Amino acid sequence: MRRAAPGGPRPRRAAVATLLRQAMDRGELPGDIDMGLAVDTFGAPLYFRMLAVGGPTDDAYVTRLTHAVLAALAASR
């Protein structure tokens, strides 16, 4: 198995986790979400779209994805 390169996915995952914690602190997300699953839920569609589909990941797509993932996480109680 290959190891992640320095500066690879871990800092990105940490940045997403920070944003999710801030949303939890503001009451926008439940405080008891599975953080690992939440971070995966953001990253997986982007990687799939870029690597498998080759579709655009422009601001409009990322905004739609963010709204969809936040709604799913908020409903995951």
PDB file of N, H, CA, C and O in Angstrom:
ATOM      1  N   MET A   1       0.837  -1.166   0.000  1.00  0.00           N
ATOM      2  CA  MET A   1       0.000   0.000   0.000  1.00  0.00           C
ATOM      3  C   MET A   1       0.886   1.235   0.000  1.00  0.00           C
ATOM      4  O   MET A   1       1.889   1.297   0.711  1.00  0.00           O
ATOM      5  N   ARG A   2       0.500   2.216  -0.808  1.00  0.00           N
ATOM      6  H   ARG A   2      -0.315   2.165  -1.385  1.00  0.00           H
ATOM      7  CA  ARG A   2       1.264   3.455  -0.861  1.00  0.00           C
ATOM      8  C   ARG A   2       0.914   4.352   0.306  1.00  0.00           C
ATOM      9  O   ARG A   2      -0.228   4.371   0.765  1.00  0.00           O
ATOM     10  N   ARG A   3       1.870   5.074   0.771  1.00  0.00           N
ATOM     11  H   ARG A   3       2.798   5.058   0.398  1.00  0.00           H
ATOM     12  CA  ARG A   3       1.637   6.064   1.822  1.00  0.00           C
ATOM     13  C   ARG A   3       1.288   7.392   1.170  1.00  0.00           C
ATOM     14  O   ARG A   3       1.739   7.703   0.067  1.00  0.00           O
ATOM     15  N   ALA A   4       0.485   8.157   1.869  1.00  0.00           N
ATOM     16  H   ALA A   4       0.118   7.905   2.764  1.00  0.00           H
ATOM     17  CA  ALA A   4       0.129   9.482   1.371  1.00  0.00           C
ATOM     18  C   ALA A   4       1.359  10.380   1.366  1.00  0.00           C
ATOM     19  O   ALA A   4       2.177  10.347   2.285  1.00  0.00           O
ATOM     20  N   ALA A   5       1.469  11.157   0.343  1.00  0.00           N
ATOM     21  H   ALA A   5       0.804  11.184  -0.404  1.00  0.00           H
ATOM     22  CA  ALA A   5       2.590  12.092   0.250  1.00  0.00           C
ATOM     23  C   ALA A   5       2.424  13.186   1.294  1.00  0.00           C
ATOM     24  O   ALA A   5       1.300  13.528   1.661  1.00  0.00           O
ATOM     25  N   PRO A   6       3.537  13.740   1.778  1.00  0.00           N
ATOM     26  CA  PRO A   6       3.423  14.860   2.718  1.00  0.00           C
ATOM     27  C   PRO A   6       2.581  15.967   2.089  1.00  0.00           C
ATOM     28  O   PRO A   6       2.742  16.297   0.914  1.00  0.00           O
ATOM     29  N   GLY A   7       1.693  16.528   2.883  1.00  0.00           N
ATOM     30  H   GLY A   7       1.563  16.260   3.838  1.00  0.00           H
ATOM     31  CA  GLY A   7       0.815  17.560   2.361  1.00  0.00           C
ATOM     32  C   GLY A   7      -0.340  16.990   1.566  1.00  0.00           C
ATOM     33  O   GLY A   7      -1.081  17.737   0.929  1.00  0.00           O
ATOM     34  N   GLY A   8      -0.505  15.666   1.595  1.00  0.00           N
ATOM     35  H   GLY A   8       0.098  15.059   2.113  1.00  0.00           H
ATOM     36  CA  GLY A   8      -1.570  14.992   0.850  1.00  0.00           C
ATOM     37  C   GLY A   8      -2.928  15.163   1.498  1.00  0.00           C
ATOM     38  O   GLY A   8      -3.273  16.256   1.946  1.00  0.00           O
ATOM     39  N   PRO A   9      -3.700  14.090   1.551  1.00  0.00           N
ATOM     40  CA  PRO A   9      -5.088  14.194   1.997  1.00  0.00           C
ATOM     41  C   PRO A   9      -5.282  14.570   3.466  1.00  0.00           C
ATOM     42  O   PRO A   9      -6.310  15.155   3.805  1.00  0.00           O
ATOM     43  N   ARG A  10      -4.357  14.264   4.326  1.00  0.00           N
ATOM     44  H   ARG A  10      -3.521  13.789   4.050  1.00  0.00           H
ATOM     45  CA  ARG A  10      -4.581  14.522   5.755  1.00  0.00           C
ATOM     46  C   ARG A  10      -4.829  15.990   6.078  1.00  0.00           C
ATOM     47  O   ARG A  10      -5.764  16.285   6.822  1.00  0.00           O
ATOM     48  N   PRO A  11      -4.036  16.930   5.554  1.00  0.00           N
ATOM     49  CA  PRO A  11      -4.353  18.336   5.834  1.00  0.00           C
ATOM     50  C   PRO A  11      -5.709  18.752   5.269  1.00  0.00           C
ATOM     51  O   PRO A  11      -6.405  19.569   5.872  1.00  0.00           O
ATOM     52  N   ARG A  12      -6.087  18.202   4.123  1.00  0.00           N
ATOM     53  H   ARG A  12      -5.522  17.539   3.633  1.00  0.00           H
ATOM     54  CA  ARG A  12      -7.393  18.524   3.548  1.00  0.00           C
ATOM     55  C   ARG A  12      -8.503  17.990   4.428  1.00  0.00           C
ATOM     56  O   ARG A  12      -9.496  18.676   4.670  1.00  0.00           O
ATOM     57  N   ARG A  13      -8.339  16.762   4.910  1.00  0.00           N
ATOM     58  H   ARG A  13      -7.532  16.205   4.713  1.00  0.00           H
ATOM     59  CA  ARG A  13      -9.356  16.168   5.791  1.00  0.00           C
ATOM     60  C   ARG A  13      -9.469  16.985   7.075  1.00  0.00           C
ATOM     61  O   ARG A  13     -10.570  17.205   7.579  1.00  0.00           O
ATOM     62  N   ALA A  14      -8.339  17.430   7.602  1.00  0.00           N
ATOM     63  H   ALA A  14      -7.444  17.251   7.193  1.00  0.00           H
ATOM     64  CA  ALA A  14      -8.354  18.236   8.825  1.00  0.00           C
ATOM     65  C   ALA A  14      -9.067  19.564   8.588  1.00  0.00           C
ATOM     66  O   ALA A  14      -9.795  20.044   9.457  1.00  0.00           O
ATOM     67  N   ALA A  15      -8.859  20.160   7.411  1.00  0.00           N
ATOM     68  H   ALA A  15      -8.267  19.770   6.705  1.00  0.00           H
ATOM     69  CA  ALA A  15      -9.518  21.425   7.096  1.00  0.00           C
ATOM     70  C   ALA A  15     -11.031  21.244   7.006  1.00  0.00           C
ATOM     71  O   ALA A  15     -11.787  22.079   7.502  1.00  0.00           O
ATOM     72  N   VAL A  16     -11.474  20.154   6.375  1.00  0.00           N
ATOM     73  H   VAL A  16     -10.860  19.476   5.972  1.00  0.00           H
ATOM     74  CA  VAL A  16     -12.915  19.876   6.287  1.00  0.00           C
ATOM     75  C   VAL A  16     -13.479  19.627   7.677  1.00  0.00           C
ATOM     76  O   VAL A  16     -14.559  20.121   8.002  1.00  0.00           O
ATOM     77  N   ALA A  17     -12.770  18.872   8.494  1.00  0.00           N
ATOM     78  H   ALA A  17     -11.893  18.471   8.230  1.00  0.00           H
ATOM     79  CA  ALA A  17     -13.227  18.595   9.859  1.00  0.00           C
ATOM     80  C   ALA A  17     -13.360  19.885  10.661  1.00  0.00           C
ATOM     81  O   ALA A  17     -14.302  20.031  11.440  1.00  0.00           O
ATOM     82  N   THR A  18     -12.445  20.808  10.482  1.00  0.00           N
ATOM     83  H   THR A  18     -11.681  20.689   9.848  1.00  0.00           H
ATOM     84  CA  THR A  18     -12.524  22.107  11.166  1.00  0.00           C
ATOM     85  C   THR A  18     -13.786  22.855  10.748  1.00  0.00           C
ATOM     86  O   THR A  18     -14.495  23.396  11.596  1.00  0.00           O
ATOM     87  N   LEU A  19     -14.069  22.889   9.464  1.00  0.00           N
ATOM     88  H   LEU A  19     -13.494  22.449   8.775  1.00  0.00           H
ATOM     89  CA  LEU A  19     -15.277  23.557   8.972  1.00  0.00           C
ATOM     90  C   LEU A  19     -16.540  22.897   9.514  1.00  0.00           C
ATOM     91  O   LEU A  19     -17.503  23.580   9.863  1.00  0.00           O
ATOM     92  N   LEU A  20     -16.533  21.569   9.582  1.00  0.00           N
ATOM     93  H   LEU A  20     -15.751  21.014   9.298  1.00  0.00           H
ATOM     94  CA  LEU A  20     -17.696  20.863  10.113  1.00  0.00           C
ATOM     95  C   LEU A  20     -17.887  21.158  11.601  1.00  0.00           C
ATOM     96  O   LEU A  20     -19.017  21.340  12.056  1.00  0.00           O
ATOM     97  N   ARG A  21     -16.786  21.206  12.362  1.00  0.00           N
ATOM     98  H   ARG A  21     -15.868  21.059  11.993  1.00  0.00           H
ATOM     99  CA  ARG A  21     -16.893  21.534  13.786  1.00  0.00           C
ATOM    100  C   ARG A  21     -17.453  22.944  13.983  1.00  0.00           C
ATOM    101  O   ARG A  21     -18.242  23.184  14.896  1.00  0.00           O
ATOM    102  N   GLN A  22     -17.040  23.868  13.123  1.00  0.00           N
ATOM    103  H   GLN A  22     -16.399  23.673  12.380  1.00  0.00           H
ATOM    104  CA  GLN A  22     -17.570  25.229  13.204  1.00  0.00           C
ATOM    105  C   GLN A  22     -19.077  25.238  12.933  1.00  0.00           C
ATOM    106  O   GLN A  22     -19.826  25.948  13.604  1.00  0.00           O
ATOM    107  N   ALA A  23     -19.514  24.454  11.955  1.00  0.00           N
ATOM    108  H   ALA A  23     -18.905  23.877  11.410  1.00  0.00           H
ATOM    109  CA  ALA A  23     -20.953  24.350  11.667  1.00  0.00           C
ATOM    110  C   ALA A  23     -21.688  23.730  12.848  1.00  0.00           C
ATOM    111  O   ALA A  23     -22.814  24.124  13.151  1.00  0.00           O
ATOM    112  N   MET A  24     -21.065  22.768  13.516  1.00  0.00           N
ATOM    113  H   MET A  24     -20.150  22.447  13.270  1.00  0.00           H
ATOM    114  CA  MET A  24     -21.672  22.166  14.707  1.00  0.00           C
ATOM    115  C   MET A  24     -21.771  23.203  15.817  1.00  0.00           C
ATOM    116  O   MET A  24     -22.795  23.278  16.496  1.00  0.00           O
ATOM    117  N   ASP A  25     -20.733  24.000  16.013  1.00  0.00           N
ATOM    118  H   ASP A  25     -19.901  23.939  15.461  1.00  0.00           H
ATOM    119  CA  ASP A  25     -20.735  25.036  17.050  1.00  0.00           C
ATOM    120  C   ASP A  25     -21.823  26.085  16.805  1.00  0.00           C
ATOM    121  O   ASP A  25     -22.381  26.639  17.752  1.00  0.00           O
ATOM    122  N   ARG A  26     -22.119  26.354  15.537  1.00  0.00           N
ATOM    123  H   ARG A  26     -21.666  25.904  14.768  1.00  0.00           H
ATOM    124  CA  ARG A  26     -23.168  27.316  15.190  1.00  0.00           C
ATOM    125  C   ARG A  26     -24.560  26.691  15.222  1.00  0.00           C
ATOM    126  O   ARG A  26     -25.557  27.386  15.030  1.00  0.00           O
ATOM    127  N   GLY A  27     -24.633  25.376  15.465  1.00  0.00           N
ATOM    128  H   GLY A  27     -23.823  24.811  15.621  1.00  0.00           H
ATOM    129  CA  GLY A  27     -25.919  24.697  15.499  1.00  0.00           C
ATOM    130  C   GLY A  27     -26.448  24.317  14.130  1.00  0.00           C
ATOM    131  O   GLY A  27     -27.613  23.938  14.003  1.00  0.00           O
ATOM    132  N   GLU A  28     -25.621  24.410  13.110  1.00  0.00           N
ATOM    133  H   GLU A  28     -24.675  24.718  13.213  1.00  0.00           H
ATOM    134  CA  GLU A  28     -26.047  24.070  11.753  1.00  0.00           C
ATOM    135  C   GLU A  28     -25.996  22.571  11.479  1.00  0.00           C
ATOM    136  O   GLU A  28     -26.623  22.083  10.539  1.00  0.00           O
ATOM    137  N   LEU A  29     -25.255  21.856  12.295  1.00  0.00           N
ATOM    138  H   LEU A  29     -24.745  22.253  13.058  1.00  0.00           H
ATOM    139  CA  LEU A  29     -25.156  20.400  12.193  1.00  0.00           C
ATOM    140  C   LEU A  29     -25.321  19.802  13.579  1.00  0.00           C
ATOM    141  O   LEU A  29     -24.992  20.442  14.578  1.00  0.00           O
ATOM    142  N   PRO A  30     -25.833  18.573  13.643  1.00  0.00           N
ATOM    143  CA  PRO A  30     -25.923  17.908  14.941  1.00  0.00           C
ATOM    144  C   PRO A  30     -24.535  17.756  15.553  1.00  0.00           C
ATOM    145  O   PRO A  30     -23.553  17.586  14.831  1.00  0.00           O
ATOM    146  N   GLY A  31     -24.451  17.814  16.852  1.00  0.00           N
ATOM    147  H   GLY A  31     -25.249  17.951  17.439  1.00  0.00           H
ATOM    148  CA  GLY A  31     -23.171  17.704  17.532  1.00  0.00           C
ATOM    149  C   GLY A  31     -22.628  16.301  17.619  1.00  0.00           C
ATOM    150  O   GLY A  31     -21.488  16.095  18.034  1.00  0.00           O
ATOM    151  N   ASP A  32     -23.446  15.319  17.225  1.00  0.00           N
ATOM    152  H   ASP A  32     -24.372  15.486  16.888  1.00  0.00           H
ATOM    153  CA  ASP A  32     -23.032  13.934  17.384  1.00  0.00           C
ATOM    154  C   ASP A  32     -22.810  13.216  16.055  1.00  0.00           C
ATOM    155  O   ASP A  32     -22.929  11.992  15.984  1.00  0.00           O
ATOM    156  N   ILE A  33     -22.483  13.978  14.990  1.00  0.00           N
ATOM    157  H   ILE A  33     -22.386  14.971  15.048  1.00  0.00           H
ATOM    158  CA  ILE A  33     -22.255  13.318  13.713  1.00  0.00           C
ATOM    159  C   ILE A  33     -20.964  12.514  13.753  1.00  0.00           C
ATOM    160  O   ILE A  33     -20.062  12.814  14.535  1.00  0.00           O
ATOM    161  N   ASP A  34     -20.880  11.506  12.918  1.00  0.00           N
ATOM    162  H   ASP A  34     -21.613  11.263  12.283  1.00  0.00           H
ATOM    163  CA  ASP A  34     -19.667  10.713  12.752  1.00  0.00           C
ATOM    164  C   ASP A  34     -18.714  11.546  11.894  1.00  0.00           C
ATOM    165  O   ASP A  34     -18.911  11.662  10.685  1.00  0.00           O
ATOM    166  N   MET A  35     -17.695  12.118  12.504  1.00  0.00           N
ATOM    167  H   MET A  35     -17.534  12.024  13.486  1.00  0.00           H
ATOM    168  CA  MET A  35     -16.819  13.060  11.813  1.00  0.00           C
ATOM    169  C   MET A  35     -16.097  12.408  10.635  1.00  0.00           C
ATOM    170  O   MET A  35     -15.981  13.020   9.573  1.00  0.00           O
ATOM    171  N   GLY A  36     -15.619  11.200  10.800  1.00  0.00           N
ATOM    172  H   GLY A  36     -15.713  10.702  11.662  1.00  0.00           H
ATOM    173  CA  GLY A  36     -14.934  10.522   9.699  1.00  0.00           C
ATOM    174  C   GLY A  36     -15.848  10.321   8.503  1.00  0.00           C
ATOM    175  O   GLY A  36     -15.456  10.558   7.361  1.00  0.00           O
ATOM    176  N   LEU A  37     -17.075   9.880   8.776  1.00  0.00           N
ATOM    177  H   LEU A  37     -17.393   9.688   9.704  1.00  0.00           H
ATOM    178  CA  LEU A  37     -18.047   9.691   7.703  1.00  0.00           C
ATOM    179  C   LEU A  37     -18.405  11.022   7.061  1.00  0.00           C
ATOM    180  O   LEU A  37     -18.558  11.104   5.843  1.00  0.00           O
ATOM    181  N   ALA A  38     -18.540  12.060   7.870  1.00  0.00           N
ATOM    182  H   ALA A  38     -18.415  11.994   8.860  1.00  0.00           H
ATOM    183  CA  ALA A  38     -18.879  13.384   7.341  1.00  0.00           C
ATOM    184  C   ALA A  38     -17.790  13.890   6.402  1.00  0.00           C
ATOM    185  O   ALA A  38     -18.096  14.409   5.328  1.00  0.00           O
ATOM    186  N   VAL A  39     -16.540  13.749   6.785  1.00  0.00           N
ATOM    187  H   VAL A  39     -16.292  13.328   7.658  1.00  0.00           H
ATOM    188  CA  VAL A  39     -15.430  14.193   5.940  1.00  0.00           C
ATOM    189  C   VAL A  39     -15.400  13.372   4.656  1.00  0.00           C
ATOM    190  O   VAL A  39     -15.202  13.922   3.573  1.00  0.00           O
ATOM    191  N   ASP A  40     -15.598  12.056   4.771  1.00  0.00           N
ATOM    192  H   ASP A  40     -15.759  11.609   5.651  1.00  0.00           H
ATOM    193  CA  ASP A  40     -15.643  11.197   3.583  1.00  0.00           C
ATOM    194  C   ASP A  40     -16.769  11.608   2.648  1.00  0.00           C
ATOM    195  O   ASP A  40     -16.615  11.570   1.427  1.00  0.00           O
ATOM    196  N   THR A  41     -17.907  12.004   3.224  1.00  0.00           N
ATOM    197  H   THR A  41     -18.032  12.035   4.216  1.00  0.00           H
ATOM    198  CA  THR A  41     -19.075  12.364   2.432  1.00  0.00           C
ATOM    199  C   THR A  41     -18.809  13.606   1.594  1.00  0.00           C
ATOM    200  O   THR A  41     -19.375  13.750   0.510  1.00  0.00           O
ATOM    201  N   PHE A  42     -17.965  14.495   2.072  1.00  0.00           N
ATOM    202  H   PHE A  42     -17.506  14.378   2.953  1.00  0.00           H
ATOM    203  CA  PHE A  42     -17.587  15.656   1.268  1.00  0.00           C
ATOM    204  C   PHE A  42     -16.576  15.275   0.189  1.00  0.00           C
ATOM    205  O   PHE A  42     -16.719  15.670  -0.968  1.00  0.00           O
ATOM    206  N   GLY A  43     -15.570  14.520   0.564  1.00  0.00           N
ATOM    207  H   GLY A  43     -15.454  14.200   1.504  1.00  0.00           H
ATOM    208  CA  GLY A  43     -14.470  14.248  -0.362  1.00  0.00           C
ATOM    209  C   GLY A  43     -14.787  13.266  -1.462  1.00  0.00           C
ATOM    210  O   GLY A  43     -14.359  13.455  -2.601  1.00  0.00           O
ATOM    211  N   ALA A  44     -15.524  12.230  -1.150  1.00  0.00           N
ATOM    212  H   ALA A  44     -15.872  12.077  -0.225  1.00  0.00           H
ATOM    213  CA  ALA A  44     -15.755  11.154  -2.118  1.00  0.00           C
ATOM    214  C   ALA A  44     -16.403  11.642  -3.415  1.00  0.00           C
ATOM    215  O   ALA A  44     -15.925  11.280  -4.490  1.00  0.00           O
ATOM    216  N   PRO A  45     -17.467  12.445  -3.365  1.00  0.00           N
ATOM    217  CA  PRO A  45     -18.065  12.877  -4.637  1.00  0.00           C
ATOM    218  C   PRO A  45     -17.116  13.729  -5.490  1.00  0.00           C
ATOM    219  O   PRO A  45     -17.143  13.653  -6.718  1.00  0.00           O
ATOM    220  N   LEU A  46     -16.288  14.526  -4.841  1.00  0.00           N
ATOM    221  H   LEU A  46     -16.266  14.587  -3.843  1.00  0.00           H
ATOM    222  CA  LEU A  46     -15.332  15.336  -5.607  1.00  0.00           C
ATOM    223  C   LEU A  46     -14.306  14.460  -6.316  1.00  0.00           C
ATOM    224  O   LEU A  46     -14.046  14.635  -7.507  1.00  0.00           O
ATOM    225  N   TYR A  47     -13.721  13.511  -5.572  1.00  0.00           N
ATOM    226  H   TYR A  47     -13.933  13.369  -4.604  1.00  0.00           H
ATOM    227  CA  TYR A  47     -12.736  12.633  -6.181  1.00  0.00           C
ATOM    228  C   TYR A  47     -13.368  11.785  -7.275  1.00  0.00           C
ATOM    229  O   TYR A  47     -12.766  11.591  -8.331  1.00  0.00           O
ATOM    230  N   PHE A  48     -14.562  11.282  -7.039  1.00  0.00           N
ATOM    231  H   PHE A  48     -15.051  11.440  -6.181  1.00  0.00           H
ATOM    232  CA  PHE A  48     -15.246  10.482  -8.050  1.00  0.00           C
ATOM    233  C   PHE A  48     -15.469  11.310  -9.310  1.00  0.00           C
ATOM    234  O   PHE A  48     -15.196  10.853 -10.420  1.00  0.00           O
ATOM    235  N   ARG A  49     -15.960  12.511  -9.133  1.00  0.00           N
ATOM    236  H   ARG A  49     -16.182  12.882  -8.232  1.00  0.00           H
ATOM    237  CA  ARG A  49     -16.247  13.367 -10.287  1.00  0.00           C
ATOM    238  C   ARG A  49     -14.969  13.702 -11.050  1.00  0.00           C
ATOM    239  O   ARG A  49     -14.969  13.700 -12.281  1.00  0.00           O
ATOM    240  N   MET A  50     -13.890  13.988 -10.342  1.00  0.00           N
ATOM    241  H   MET A  50     -13.890  13.989  -9.342  1.00  0.00           H
ATOM    242  CA  MET A  50     -12.644  14.346 -11.010  1.00  0.00           C
ATOM    243  C   MET A  50     -11.974  13.142 -11.676  1.00  0.00           C
ATOM    244  O   MET A  50     -11.488  13.246 -12.802  1.00  0.00           O
ATOM    245  N   LEU A  51     -11.949  12.002 -10.984  1.00  0.00           N
ATOM    246  H   LEU A  51     -12.345  11.918 -10.069  1.00  0.00           H
ATOM    247  CA  LEU A  51     -11.176  10.858 -11.471  1.00  0.00           C
ATOM    248  C   LEU A  51     -11.976   9.904 -12.355  1.00  0.00           C
ATOM    249  O   LEU A  51     -11.452   9.416 -13.356  1.00  0.00           O
ATOM    250  N   ALA A  52     -13.214   9.632 -12.011  1.00  0.00           N
ATOM    251  H   ALA A  52     -13.639  10.028 -11.197  1.00  0.00           H
ATOM    252  CA  ALA A  52     -13.979   8.630 -12.753  1.00  0.00           C
ATOM    253  C   ALA A  52     -14.838   9.245 -13.849  1.00  0.00           C
ATOM    254  O   ALA A  52     -14.941   8.693 -14.944  1.00  0.00           O
ATOM    255  N   VAL A  53     -15.441  10.361 -13.564  1.00  0.00           N
ATOM    256  H   VAL A  53     -15.358  10.809 -12.674  1.00  0.00           H
ATOM    257  CA  VAL A  53     -16.385  10.962 -14.508  1.00  0.00           C
ATOM    258  C   VAL A  53     -15.709  12.005 -15.388  1.00  0.00           C
ATOM    259  O   VAL A  53     -16.029  12.139 -16.569  1.00  0.00           O
ATOM    260  N   GLY A  54     -14.785  12.731 -14.807  1.00  0.00           N
ATOM    261  H   GLY A  54     -14.525  12.623 -13.848  1.00  0.00           H
ATOM    262  CA  GLY A  54     -14.122  13.790 -15.551  1.00  0.00           C
ATOM    263  C   GLY A  54     -14.981  15.032 -15.701  1.00  0.00           C
ATOM    264  O   GLY A  54     -14.728  15.872 -16.565  1.00  0.00           O
ATOM    265  N   GLY A  55     -15.998  15.145 -14.856  1.00  0.00           N
ATOM    266  H   GLY A  55     -16.203  14.463 -14.154  1.00  0.00           H
ATOM    267  CA  GLY A  55     -16.883  16.297 -14.929  1.00  0.00           C
ATOM    268  C   GLY A  55     -16.281  17.514 -14.259  1.00  0.00           C
ATOM    269  O   GLY A  55     -15.290  17.415 -13.537  1.00  0.00           O
ATOM    270  N   PRO A  56     -16.888  18.660 -14.505  1.00  0.00           N
ATOM    271  CA  PRO A  56     -16.376  19.891 -13.904  1.00  0.00           C
ATOM    272  C   PRO A  56     -16.610  19.927 -12.399  1.00  0.00           C
ATOM    273  O   PRO A  56     -17.605  19.402 -11.899  1.00  0.00           O
ATOM    274  N   THR A  57     -15.699  20.540 -11.700  1.00  0.00           N
ATOM    275  H   THR A  57     -14.890  20.966 -12.105  1.00  0.00           H
ATOM    276  CA  THR A  57     -15.844  20.760 -10.258  1.00  0.00           C
ATOM    277  C   THR A  57     -15.750  22.261 -10.004  1.00  0.00           C
ATOM    278  O   THR A  57     -14.974  22.728  -9.171  1.00  0.00           O
ATOM    279  N   ASP A  58     -16.561  22.991 -10.747  1.00  0.00           N
ATOM    280  H   ASP A  58     -17.191  22.611 -11.425  1.00  0.00           H
ATOM    281  CA  ASP A  58     -16.565  24.439 -10.631  1.00  0.00           C
ATOM    282  C   ASP A  58     -17.308  24.875  -9.367  1.00  0.00           C
ATOM    283  O   ASP A  58     -17.840  24.048  -8.626  1.00  0.00           O
ATOM    284  N   ASP A  59     -17.333  26.169  -9.139  1.00  0.00           N
ATOM    285  H   ASP A  59     -16.900  26.841  -9.741  1.00  0.00           H
ATOM    286  CA  ASP A  59     -17.958  26.708  -7.932  1.00  0.00           C
ATOM    287  C   ASP A  59     -19.426  26.306  -7.810  1.00  0.00           C
ATOM    288  O   ASP A  59     -19.903  26.017  -6.712  1.00  0.00           O
ATOM    289  N   ALA A  60     -20.141  26.286  -8.932  1.00  0.00           N
ATOM    290  H   ALA A  60     -19.754  26.520  -9.823  1.00  0.00           H
ATOM    291  CA  ALA A  60     -21.562  25.923  -8.892  1.00  0.00           C
ATOM    292  C   ALA A  60     -21.744  24.482  -8.424  1.00  0.00           C
ATOM    293  O   ALA A  60     -22.633  24.199  -7.622  1.00  0.00           O
ATOM    294  N   TYR A  61     -20.909  23.573  -8.920  1.00  0.00           N
ATOM    295  H   TYR A  61     -20.187  23.803  -9.572  1.00  0.00           H
ATOM    296  CA  TYR A  61     -21.001  22.175  -8.498  1.00  0.00           C
ATOM    297  C   TYR A  61     -20.658  22.037  -7.017  1.00  0.00           C
ATOM    298  O   TYR A  61     -21.366  21.354  -6.276  1.00  0.00           O
ATOM    299  N   VAL A  62     -19.583  22.676  -6.587  1.00  0.00           N
ATOM    300  H   VAL A  62     -19.008  23.230  -7.188  1.00  0.00           H
ATOM    301  CA  VAL A  62     -19.159  22.568  -5.186  1.00  0.00           C
ATOM    302  C   VAL A  62     -20.228  23.154  -4.261  1.00  0.00           C
ATOM    303  O   VAL A  62     -20.458  22.622  -3.176  1.00  0.00           O
ATOM    304  N   THR A  63     -20.875  24.229  -4.671  1.00  0.00           N
ATOM    305  H   THR A  63     -20.688  24.661  -5.553  1.00  0.00           H
ATOM    306  CA  THR A  63     -21.954  24.808  -3.864  1.00  0.00           C
ATOM    307  C   THR A  63     -23.126  23.843  -3.757  1.00  0.00           C
ATOM    308  O   THR A  63     -23.656  23.642  -2.664  1.00  0.00           O
ATOM    309  N   ARG A  64     -23.545  23.240  -4.874  1.00  0.00           N
ATOM    310  H   ARG A  64     -23.115  23.403  -5.762  1.00  0.00           H
ATOM    311  CA  ARG A  64     -24.644  22.258  -4.835  1.00  0.00           C
ATOM    312  C   ARG A  64     -24.269  21.060  -3.971  1.00  0.00           C
ATOM    313  O   ARG A  64     -25.080  20.585  -3.176  1.00  0.00           O
ATOM    314  N   LEU A  65     -23.047  20.575  -4.124  1.00  0.00           N
ATOM    315  H   LEU A  65     -22.388  20.961  -4.770  1.00  0.00           H
ATOM    316  CA  LEU A  65     -22.581  19.439  -3.335  1.00  0.00           C
ATOM    317  C   LEU A  65     -22.572  19.781  -1.849  1.00  0.00           C
ATOM    318  O   LEU A  65     -23.001  18.971  -1.027  1.00  0.00           O
ATOM    319  N   THR A  66     -22.095  20.955  -1.501  1.00  0.00           N
ATOM    320  H   THR A  66     -21.747  21.613  -2.169  1.00  0.00           H
ATOM    321  CA  THR A  66     -22.047  21.376  -0.101  1.00  0.00           C
ATOM    322  C   THR A  66     -23.443  21.405   0.504  1.00  0.00           C
ATOM    323  O   THR A  66     -23.651  20.906   1.610  1.00  0.00           O
ATOM    324  N   HIS A  67     -24.398  21.984  -0.209  1.00  0.00           N
ATOM    325  H   HIS A  67     -24.229  22.389  -1.108  1.00  0.00           H
ATOM    326  CA  HIS A  67     -25.775  22.035   0.301  1.00  0.00           C
ATOM    327  C   HIS A  67     -26.345  20.630   0.481  1.00  0.00           C
ATOM    328  O   HIS A  67     -27.010  20.351   1.479  1.00  0.00           O
ATOM    329  N   ALA A  68     -26.088  19.750  -0.479  1.00  0.00           N
ATOM    330  H   ALA A  68     -25.549  19.977  -1.290  1.00  0.00           H
ATOM    331  CA  ALA A  68     -26.606  18.381  -0.403  1.00  0.00           C
ATOM    332  C   ALA A  68     -25.989  17.614   0.766  1.00  0.00           C
ATOM    333  O   ALA A  68     -26.693  16.916   1.495  1.00  0.00           O
ATOM    334  N   VAL A  69     -24.680  17.745   0.940  1.00  0.00           N
ATOM    335  H   VAL A  69     -24.108  18.312   0.347  1.00  0.00           H
ATOM    336  CA  VAL A  69     -24.006  17.022   2.023  1.00  0.00           C
ATOM    337  C   VAL A  69     -24.426  17.575   3.380  1.00  0.00           C
ATOM    338  O   VAL A  69     -24.676  16.804   4.306  1.00  0.00           O
ATOM    339  N   LEU A  70     -24.508  18.890   3.512  1.00  0.00           N
ATOM    340  H   LEU A  70     -24.305  19.516   2.760  1.00  0.00           H
ATOM    341  CA  LEU A  70     -24.941  19.462   4.794  1.00  0.00           C
ATOM    342  C   LEU A  70     -26.361  19.039   5.139  1.00  0.00           C
ATOM    343  O   LEU A  70     -26.649  18.755   6.302  1.00  0.00           O
ATOM    344  N   ALA A  71     -27.249  18.991   4.163  1.00  0.00           N
ATOM    345  H   ALA A  71     -27.015  19.222   3.219  1.00  0.00           H
ATOM    346  CA  ALA A  71     -28.619  18.540   4.413  1.00  0.00           C
ATOM    347  C   ALA A  71     -28.636  17.081   4.853  1.00  0.00           C
ATOM    348  O   ALA A  71     -29.369  16.714   5.772  1.00  0.00           O
ATOM    349  N   ALA A  72     -27.830  16.252   4.198  1.00  0.00           N
ATOM    350  H   ALA A  72     -27.235  16.550   3.452  1.00  0.00           H
ATOM    351  CA  ALA A  72     -27.765  14.842   4.572  1.00  0.00           C
ATOM    352  C   ALA A  72     -27.213  14.672   5.982  1.00  0.00           C
ATOM    353  O   ALA A  72     -27.727  13.865   6.757  1.00  0.00           O
ATOM    354  N   LEU A  73     -26.169  15.427   6.319  1.00  0.00           N
ATOM    355  H   LEU A  73     -25.751  16.082   5.689  1.00  0.00           H
ATOM    356  CA  LEU A  73     -25.586  15.326   7.657  1.00  0.00           C
ATOM    357  C   LEU A  73     -26.552  15.834   8.724  1.00  0.00           C
ATOM    358  O   LEU A  73     -26.647  15.255   9.806  1.00  0.00           O
ATOM    359  N   ALA A  74     -27.260  16.906   8.420  1.00  0.00           N
ATOM    360  H   ALA A  74     -27.182  17.376   7.541  1.00  0.00           H
ATOM    361  CA  ALA A  74     -28.207  17.451   9.387  1.00  0.00           C
ATOM    362  C   ALA A  74     -29.344  16.467   9.639  1.00  0.00           C
ATOM    363  O   ALA A  74     -29.896  16.429  10.738  1.00  0.00           O
ATOM    364  N   ALA A  75     -29.697  15.674   8.635  1.00  0.00           N
ATOM    365  H   ALA A  75     -29.248  15.705   7.742  1.00  0.00           H
ATOM    366  CA  ALA A  75     -30.787  14.707   8.768  1.00  0.00           C
ATOM    367  C   ALA A  75     -30.325  13.378   9.326  1.00  0.00           C
ATOM    368  O   ALA A  75     -31.143  12.477   9.509  1.00  0.00           O
ATOM    369  N   SER A  76     -29.047  13.230   9.600  1.00  0.00           N
ATOM    370  H   SER A  76     -28.383  13.963   9.451  1.00  0.00           H
ATOM    371  CA  SER A  76     -28.495  11.921   9.973  1.00  0.00           C
ATOM    372  C   SER A  76     -28.569  11.610  11.452  1.00  0.00           C
ATOM    373  O   SER A  76     -27.866  10.716  11.923  1.00  0.00           O
ATOM    374  N   ARG A  77     -29.372  12.298  12.174  1.00  0.00           N
ATOM    375  H   ARG A  77     -29.943  13.025  11.791  1.00  0.00           H
ATOM    376  CA  ARG A  77     -29.477  12.073  13.622  1.00  0.00           C
ATOM    377  C   ARG A  77     -29.950  10.708  13.951  1.00  0.00           C
ATOM    378  O   ARG A  77     -30.088  10.369  15.126  1.00  0.00           O
TER     379      ARG A  77
END
